Amino acid sequence: KCDLANFFVAIDKAVLRKQLEARITEPWWLALATQILMHDPREDYETRSPAHLFNRVPQHKRLVAQPARLGLPIGNLSSQFFANIYLDALDQFAKHTLLAKHYIRYVDDFVFLHESPQQLNQWLAQVEAFLPRLGAK
């Protein structure tokens, strides 16, 4: 069982934009997807949480503390969609390179199932080596 820590605030928008450009051939749809992706929600937002609760969120988990080139707003449907595109390369790696028969991913959480702990540890090491290619950690 694996989880990509601080996933949404760490997504590299430039990497994701290139992935979108490779998949969306219709200019109008690409422009729309790019506009949604590159919109910086830090420019105009409303904090609804009481300050004493909001201040308990560590800085590294706050989108407003990240550079503009990183991060997607948690909870947006577009962010969930973009997360699936961003991690499609991980899915392809798991299925076609690692040849894992039992691999499940839900957004930034994923699981490999296998009888051999050695195989699982080997896959973990390979995934950890693969993830920097996405800008993920």
C-alpha positions in Angstrom: 0.0 0.0 0.0 1.5 3.3 -1.1 0.5 7.0 -0.9 2.0 9.9 -2.6 2.6 12.4 0.2 1.3 16.0 -0.4 0.3 14.9 -3.9 -2.1 17.7 -5.0 0.1 20.5 -3.8 3.2 19.0 -5.5 1.8 18.3 -9.0 4.0 20.0 -11.6 1.7 21.9 -13.9 4.2 22.0 -16.7 4.5 18.2 -16.7 0.7 17.8 -16.6 0.3 20.4 -19.5 2.6 18.3 -21.7 0.6 15.2 -20.9 -2.6 17.1 -21.9 -1.0 18.3 -25.1 -0.1 14.7 -26.0 -3.7 13.5 -25.5 -6.0 16.4 -26.6 -5.8 17.1 -30.3 -8.8 19.4 -30.6 -7.4 23.0 -30.1 -10.6 24.3 -28.4 -10.6 21.5 -25.8 -6.9 21.8 -25.2 -7.2 25.6 -24.6 -10.0 25.0 -22.1 -8.1 22.3 -20.3 -5.0 24.5 -20.2 -7.0 27.5 -18.9 -8.4 25.4 -16.1 -5.1 23.8 -15.3 -3.1 27.1 -15.3 -5.7 29.1 -13.3 -4.0 30.2 -10.1 -6.7 29.8 -7.3 -4.4 31.6 -4.9 -5.3 34.9 -6.6 -8.9 34.9 -5.5 -10.0 32.6 -2.7 -12.1 32.6 0.4 -11.0 30.9 3.7 -14.1 29.5 5.4 -12.3 27.6 8.2 -11.9 29.3 11.5 -8.3 30.6 11.8 -7.5 28.4 14.8 -8.2 25.3 12.7 -6.7 26.6 9.4 -3.5 27.5 11.2 -3.1 23.8 12.2 -2.5 22.9 8.5 1.3 22.7 8.0 2.7 25.1 5.4 3.9 22.3 3.1 0.3 21.1 2.8 -1.1 24.5 1.8 -1.6 25.3 -1.9 -1.2 29.0 -1.1 2.4 28.3 0.2 3.5 26.6 -3.1 5.0 28.3 -6.1 2.4 29.0 -8.9 3.9 26.2 -11.1 2.9 23.6 -8.5 -0.3 22.3 -7.2 -4.0 21.8 -7.8 -6.9 22.7 -5.5 -8.0 19.7 -3.5 -11.6 18.8 -4.0 -12.1 20.3 -7.4 -13.5 17.8 -9.9 -11.0 19.1 -12.5 -8.2 18.3 -10.0 -9.4 14.7 -9.7 -9.5 14.4 -13.5 -6.0 16.0 -13.9 -4.6 13.7 -11.2 -5.8 10.6 -13.2 -4.0 12.0 -16.3 -0.9 12.9 -14.3 -0.6 9.3 -12.8 -1.6 7.4 -16.0 2.2 7.0 -16.6 2.4 5.2 -13.2 -0.5 2.9 -14.2 1.2 2.1 -17.5 4.5 1.5 -15.7 2.9 -0.8 -13.2 1.0 -2.9 -15.8 3.4 -2.9 -18.7 6.9 -2.6 -17.2 6.4 -4.2 -13.8 3.8 -6.6 -15.2 1.9 -6.4 -12.0 -1.3 -8.4 -12.4 -2.9 -7.0 -9.2 -2.5 -3.2 -9.1 -5.1 -0.8 -7.9 -5.0 3.0 -7.8 -7.4 5.6 -6.5 -6.0 9.1 -7.1 -2.7 9.2 -5.1 -3.2 5.9 -3.2 -2.2 2.7 -4.8 -1.8 -1.0 -3.9 0.1 -3.9 -5.4 -1.0 -7.4 -4.4 1.4 -10.4 -4.6 2.2 -13.5 -2.6 5.9 -12.6 -2.4 7.1 -9.9 -0.1 10.4 -9.8 -2.1 8.5 -9.1 -5.2 6.5 -6.3 -3.5 9.7 -4.8 -2.2 11.3 -4.9 -5.6 8.3 -3.2 -7.1 8.3 -0.5 -4.4 12.0 0.3 -5.2 11.2 0.5 -8.9 8.2 2.7 -8.4 10.2 5.0 -6.1 12.8 5.3 -8.9 10.1 5.9 -11.5 8.1 8.7 -9.7 10.7 11.5 -10.0 10.1 11.3 -13.8 6.7 12.7 -13.1 7.9 15.3 -10.7 6.1 13.3 -8.0 7.6 12.0 -4.8 
